[in-house]
Amino acid sequence: MEPWQHAFMQRALLMCLASGVVCGIVGTHVVLRGMAFIGDAVAHAVFPGVAIAFALHLNLALGGAVAGVATAVLIAVLSQNRRLKEDAVIGVFFAAAFALGIVVLSATPGYGGSLESFLFGQILGISDQDVRTVLVAGTALLAATAFLHRRLVAVALDRETARAAGHHLFALDIALYTMVTLAIVVSLQAVGNILVLALLITPAAAARLLTDRLGLMMLLAPAIAAFSAVSGLYLSYAYNLAAGGLIVLVVTVIFLLCWVFAPKHGLVRRLAMRARHV
C-alpha cells in the first residue's frame, strides 16, 4: 500500500510542504543577513515557552510562539546599542532561554513524554486541526514576507543605505525576528526544536551556492526544503526511522552536493578555475 494513501501520511505531507516552503523563504532572508545564529537562538527561546505552557496546562505551540517573539523583540531592542554586536546579544539570550527552560522542567513533574514531540518532532501524530493551524499561520507568514520583501532585502544589502532611504531598521529587525520565530513554531512538529534550525538555514544556504540571483534563490530554497521534507518523510515510513532526523539528513546531503557541484560556486568549479590559472 502506498504511504500517501494513509490519512496520517497525507496530513504529514501537508505539514512537510508547508514547513518547507515557509522555512525556505524566511530562511533566505536570514541567510542574506548572515544571521543563522538568530535562528538557533529563537529555536532555544521557544523551548522555555513550551515548558511554561506545559507546566500551566496551556497550548504548547502558543506558549512557544509567545516566548520566541518576546525574545526576538528583546534581541532587537538590545542590538540597537552599537557597542554590542548582534551576535553577542543573541548569544546571551541563546543560553539564558535554554537555561530557563531547563529550570522550569526541573520543577515540573512528569514532563518527559509530553514534550518529546517538540524536541524531536512528531509529524506522524499530527491532527487535522494541527494541519489547519499550520496552513493558516504559514499563509499569513508568507503574505507578510512578501509585503516586507523589498525592505528586508534593502536592509540585508546595506543597513546604512536603507536607513538613509527612510526605512525603519528597528521595526524591520523586529519583523524579521518575529517571522523567524513563527517559521520555527510552524515547523516544530515536523523536525522538532532541536533540528528546526537545519530546515530554516540549510535550504537557503544550498540555494545561495546555486545562484547569484535573489529571485531564483527565493524559489530554490523553499523547493529544496519541501523536497527534503517530503523525501525524509517517505524514507521514515519506508524504513521506520525518525522523520525529523531523516528530513535534516536529506537537506544536508543536498547542501553538500551543492557545495561540491554547484555550477559557479561549487568545489569542482573552483578547483577547475584554479587549475586553469596555474
C-alpha positions, 0 to 999 in steps of 0.5 A, spaced: 500 500 500 502 506 498 504 511 504 500 517 501 494 513 501 494 513 509 490 519 512 496 520 517 501 520 511 497 525 507 496 530 513 504 529 514 505 531 507 501 537 508 505 539 514 512 537 510 510 542 504 508 547 508 514 547 513 518 547 507 516 552 503 515 557 509 522 555 512 525 556 505 523 563 504 524 566 511 530 562 511 533 566 505 532 572 508 536 570 514 541 567 510 542 574 506 543 577 513 548 572 515 544 571 521 543 563 522 545 564 529 538 568 530 535 562 528 538 557 533 537 562 538 529 563 537 529 555 536 532 555 544 527 561 546 521 557 544 523 551 548 522 555 555 515 557 552 513 550 551 515 548 558 511 554 561 505 552 557 506 545 559 507 546 566 500 551 566 496 546 562 496 551 556 497 550 548 504 548 547 505 551 540 502 558 543 506 558 549 512 557 544 510 562 539 509 567 545 516 566 548 520 566 541 517 573 539 518 576 546 525 574 545 526 576 538 523 583 540 528 583 546 534 581 541 532 587 537 531 592 542 538 590 545 542 590 538 540 597 537 546 599 542 552 599 537 557 597 542 554 590 542 554 586 536 548 582 534 551 576 535 553 577 542 546 579 544 543 573 541 548 569 544 546 571 551 539 570 550 541 563 546 543 560 553 539 564 558 532 561 554 535 554 554 537 555 561 530 557 563 527 552 560 531 547 563 529 550 570 522 550 569 522 542 567 526 541 573 520 543 577 515 540 573 513 533 574 512 528 569 514 532 563 518 527 559 513 524 554 509 530 553 514 534 550 518 529 546 514 531 540 517 538 540 524 536 541 524 531 536 518 532 532 512 528 531 509 529 524 506 522 524 501 524 530 499 530 527 491 532 527 487 535 522 486 541 526 494 541 527 494 541 519 489 547 519 493 551 524 499 550 520 496 552 513 493 558 516 499 561 520 504 559 514 499 563 509 499 569 513 507 568 514 508 568 507 503 574 505 507 578 510 514 576 507 512 578 501 509 585 503 516 586 507 520 583 501 523 589 498 525 592 505 528 586 508 532 585 502 534 593 502 536 592 509 540 585 508 544 589 502 546 595 506 543 597 513 546 604 512 543 605 505 536 603 507 536 607 513 538 613 509 532 611 504 527 612 510 526 605 512 525 603 519 531 598 521 528 597 528 521 595 526 524 591 520 529 587 525 523 586 529 519 583 523 524 579 521 525 576 528 518 575 529 517 571 522 523 567 524 520 565 530 513 563 527 517 559 521 520 555 527 513 554 531 510 552 524 515 547 523 516 544 530 512 538 529 515 536 523 523 536 525 522 538 532 526 544 536 532 541 536 533 540 528 528 546 526 534 550 525 537 545 519 530 546 515 530 554 516 538 555 514 540 549 510 535 550 504 537 557 503 544 556 504 544 550 498 540 555 494 545 561 495 551 556 492 546 555 486 545 562 484 547 569 484 540 571 483 535 573 489 529 571 485 531 564 483 534 563 490 527 565 493 524 559 489 530 554 490 530 554 497 523 553 499 523 547 493 529 544 496 526 544 503 519 541 501 523 536 497 527 534 503 521 534 507 517 530 503 523 525 501 525 524 509 518 523 510 517 517 505 524 514 507 521 514 515 515 510 513 519 506 508 524 504 513 521 506 520 526 511 522 525 518 525 522 523 520 525 529 523 532 526 523 531 523 516 528 530 513 535 534 516 539 528 513 536 529 506 537 537 506 544 536 508 546 531 503 543 536 498 547 542 501 553 538 500 552 536 493 551 543 492 557 545 495 561 540 491 557 541 484 554 547 484 555 550 477 559 557 479 560 556 486 561 549 487 568 545 489 569 542 482 568 549 479 573 552 483 578 547 483 577 547 475 578 555 475 584 554 479 587 549 475 586 553 469 590 559 472 596 555 474 
